[in-house]
């Protein structure tokens, strides 16, 4: 027991160190941004570095404090924050659906070699369809679905697209993970007359964790990207994707505004990554540290 | 038949039968293992000793021939948890504590929580690892991990232990200590053991009989009875020990007289 607490303790310490690095990274990004602007004023760079195209960090911050529309009480940052939370919720929904579908596919593919051969090419092919082409299609088909009190709306379409992007890395990672138990461990389970379900729960699933955790990280990122891009391409209201388009149109008047929305999207991504990191900490609590990714 | 731990008769195992990569892993193998008997299977790689062990364990089906384990079919024996198994890799589950690793077969056999905890602690005491019950397997040395694996193989109090080079990855010192421990445990529990090994001294030291196998096709060529009485510190240096080692070595080189039609039957050796 003592060793377990010390493991958690050192994990927490490592977490603090990573947080320090992350904050350092933000500082470096700010310095680079301003550095490029300074450089652009001295020599000619192949891209625009004017205040119109790349507003100063402090202009972005003050842009975030401006009222959303002239005379309104809500500052830009508040609108962005609400949109970011909305996007995060949709992305989370898409992530959950994607994880569920991905896991199910992986379990079926692991269990029946026939499905692995038959299904895996389609799983891979699914990701070669460009999202931009897919989005209007899904909205178009979705709008015709209505089962009883359930109406398929734009939100469902966006969540579907997020799930569509999220299931892939998860199913591939989970499949590798479910196949990661050693032949000896598999034989051992067989010698105990374990049913396939018992073998899955007591051996294959826990043995897949080192593969599952990185897959979850990629899936979470894919769900966020999917949600934002789907919101942009479908014009879904309320999300950060829609805000990015709207604010982009206002660049001439308020060049800083669109960057506030972009930072909002980045924060959604970071929050998603943070949630998965917590999940990681929980899932790998019993594993030796050196096998972790 | 009920007095026999393992009874195999005319067992053949042919992989990819009929295909051009056909391999005859076992050819007409017959072997009996009595209750409480310790039998080693020895032979070069590819002689089918591991295959025979897996056929007995119902991990793979024989192509032809009949096998019974503890008086029932291997399948029934497996379903009823009548044998325990240990491999060269301890194959412990990293995410479980040592105690919960030993409990695994009991969980699958449907034991309730308190009973299996008590049983696991009792077994860990037997392999002198009671102080490590709450440790994770990866915190233990190779020898300790293998002791956990042996405790786990004994969990359901099986009639037979099937072991596939369980000490193969251990250093010589640890190995000899583990051999003594295994003999003590199998004697105390009255468990019959079928033990696959590459090591002649190991086979001789542990066994009542050493079954010598030969490859292409995998078959039993000799059965060497070993009578060293009670094993102790001096056994490994006794003349009788060296005589038996020589007998097994000669058999492996194919110099001794091969066994006849009946294979490794109990009656011929005792």
Interface residues (C-beta under 8 A of the other chain):
Chain A: X1 X3 X182 X184 X185 X187 X188 X189 X190 X191 X192 X193 X194 X198 X202 X203 X206 X207 X209 X286 X287 X288 X291
Chain B: X54 X57 X59 X78 X79 X81 X83 X84 X85 X87 X88 X89 X91 X93 X94 X95 X96 X104 X105 X107 X108 X109 X134 X135 X136 X138 X139
